């Protein structure tokens, strides 16, 4: 079986090379893959990490893609991650300001691709209502594949409030 994300991975590697950044990508451990699956990450996302987990977080234009160890921390300990997990969101990366890129395991398309969102850490708190939490989350791409492409191109939005202004306009 061929690697579904070969093109996106190559684009990420090329972007990192232009920044003179060296990062190894390799298969995630069985324990890390068990974690992703236990958290409900769709197989389309799991396939990327099965083949190409970054050895550490990688940053392109102030957006970061996390290795599974960081995803676990974001999902279990960080604001907004652990607050949005019960609603079906799972962190895959962050911005330099601490907002979280997350997939919605409840919004997986017929192709198995989940939509990707940006969740602010500035407006989501432990005592937030579900309505308040959802107001702090904005969709940024219709699929994980689209997210990876925008990440490689340095075109991911990293400012939640810019997105919020566009949505509310």
Secondary structure, DSSP 4 states (H G I P E B T S, - for coil): ---TTHHHHHHHHHHHHHTT----EEPPPHHHHHHHHHTT--HHHHHHHHHHEESS-EEETTEEE--HHHHHHHHHTSTTHHHHGGGTEEEEEEETTS-EEEEEEEEE-TTSPEEEEEE-SSS--TT--HHHHHHTEEEEESSHHHHHHHHHHT-----HHHHHHHHH-
